[in-house]
């Protein structure tokens, strides 16, 4: 049995919005890690936009949340997936996408001619260079690491939804974005764990990236 926890919140996620390290997202992650039985996979469809030029200044404010992700993956053995975000303006980045622990999920979709193309809604980052302790530069590979189905901007997949500001009575809505793509990839991770229960989070990430279909068309 593989247990998956999906986190999606409509509240602001800035660490300033809560006394819990990492704000509402840190609280959600803390709750997920305290569930019994503990989830094997945590899928998170939220993020914080920060100014790339000021990331070195704000990194300490987000550090507790980064450490929480590391704790989830290393100490608890949880696979953590994170949405890459949608249409983030130039000069900004989704802060969680630059950390080494989560699997960052972007988006791709099939056109009417059955061509697989990158979603013009989903974020993608060619490279990351962050200021670490002592002024050292920490570089991470391009993200997303893997894509689920999402985009184009006019919507792509109908999904069930509870009542919200997007669908006041609940039911079904036409959805788009990496919030939709991330749980799809979480389900694939669950299949991998079911087939190989001893796989580590790093193993699952490597399997996903090695066996995925390469997207050669479109742009994020």
N, C-alpha and C positions, 0 to 999 in steps of 0.2 A: 504494500500500500504506500503510495506517494502522496504527501499532503502539500497542498499549494495554498498560500495566502496572497491575496491580491489587495493592494493598497491604492485607493484613489480618493482624494479629498478635494473639496471645493474651497477649503480655507487657505489663507496665505501660509506659506511655508518658511518664511524668514525665521532664522533662529531668534530674532528679537520678539517674536509673537508668543513665546512660551517660556516658562522657567525651566522646562525640560531641555537638555542639550540637543540642539538641532531643530527646535521649534516643533510644530505639529507633526512634521515628518519623523523627527526623532522619537516623538511620543508613539506614533503609529508603529515604527520599527520596534520600539521597546515592547509594546503590547504583543506584536507578532512573535517576538523571541520568547515571551513568557507564556505563550499558549502551550497547553498540554493536551495531546502530544505535540511536540515541537514541529513546526513545518519544515519540510525539506527544501522548499522553494518559496521565495518571497518576491513577488512581482510588484514593482512600484511605478505608477504612471503619473508622476509629478516631478517637479524640478524648480530650481531657483535660477533666475537670470542674474548674472553679475557682469560688471564691466571688466573686460579682459585686461585693460591697462591697470586696474586697481585690484586685481585678484590677490596680489601679494599683501595688500593692506587688509583685505577682508578674510584672508585664509584662516586666521586664528579664530574668527567667529564661527566658521564652518567646520573647524577641525574636530570638534566632538562628534559631529555627524559622520565625518569620514572615518573616524575611529570606530563608530558604531557599525558601519558597514564591514570594516575589517574584522570586528569581533564576530559579526554574524557569519562571515565566510570562514574564518580561521578557527575560532573557538567552538562555534556551534555547527560548523560544516554545512551551513545553509547556502544554497545557490541564490544569489541576489541579482535580479534583473532590473534595469532602469531604462525608462523611456528617454530617447535622445532629445525630445522636445520638438516643437513645431514653429517654423517661421520666426526663429529668434533673430532680432535685428542685427545688422553688422556691428562688430565691435563688442558684442556681448556673447556669453557662453552659458550653457547650463552647467552649473557648478559641479553637479554630481557626475557629469560625463567625463571629467578629467581625472577621476580617481581610478586606481588600478584594480580595485576589487570587483565592482559590478560588471555584469554583461550589459553593454549598452545596445539598445534595440532601436534601429531606424525603420524606414518603411520603403516598400516597393509595391508595385501593382502591375496587373496585366492590362494592356490596352485592348480595344475591340478587335485588333488584328492578332491578339494572343502574344504580344511581345512584352517581355518582362522589363519594366523600366523603374528607375529610382523615383520615389515620390517627391514632387515639388513642394510638398507640405513639410516633410520631415527634415530635421536638422542633420547636418553632417559636418564634421570638422576634420580638415586634412592632417593636422598635427597639433600637439599640445606641448608647451613648455612652461612649467610652473616653477615659481621660486620656492624652494624648500628651505629647511633649516640651515642657517649659516650662509644664505645667499646662493646655495647650489641650485642648478637647474635640473628639474625632474622632467623627463620627456616620456610621453606615452604614444602608443601607436594611433593611427587614424581611427576614428569612430564614426558611425556605429560598427560594432563587431559583427552584427547579424541583423537581418531585416525580417519583419513580419509584413503582412499585407495591410497597406493603408494608402490613402490618397487615391486620386487627385483631390484638389481642394473642394470640388463640389460634392464630395462624399463618395463612399465606396461600398460599404457593407452595412446592412441593417442588423442592429443588435438589440437584444432586450435591455430595458433600462428601468430602474425604479423612478418614482417621481423626482423631478429636479427642475432647475430653471430652464433646462433645455427641452424637457418633456414633462409638463406640469402634472399630467395624469399617469406618467409612466407608460409602459407598453414597449413600443419599438421606435427606434430613431435611426436615421441615416448617419453613420459615424465616419470619422476620418481622423488620422493622426496617429502618433506613436503610442498614445494611451491605449488605442485599440490593438496595435501591433504587439505590444509587450506581453500581454497575457497569452497570445498565440504562441510565442516563443517559449513561454513558461510551460505550456502544455507539451511542447516538444522535449523540453528538459525532463519533464515527468516521465515521458516514454523512455528516454535514455536511462534514467535512474531505475525504472522498472526492469529494463533489460539488463542493467549492470548496477546492482545496488551498492557496490563498493566504489563506484566512480566518485571522485572528488569534484568540488566546484571547478577547479582548474581543468580536470579531465573533460567535464561536460562542455565547458567553454571551447576547448580545443576541438572536440568532436563536432560541435556546431559549426565552427569556422572552417573546418577541413571538409565537411561534407555538404555545405550549403551550395546552392546554385549561384554562380557569379552574375551580378547585375552589371551589364555592359552599356546600357543605354539610360538616358535621362540624367538629371542632376538634382541635388538636394538644395 
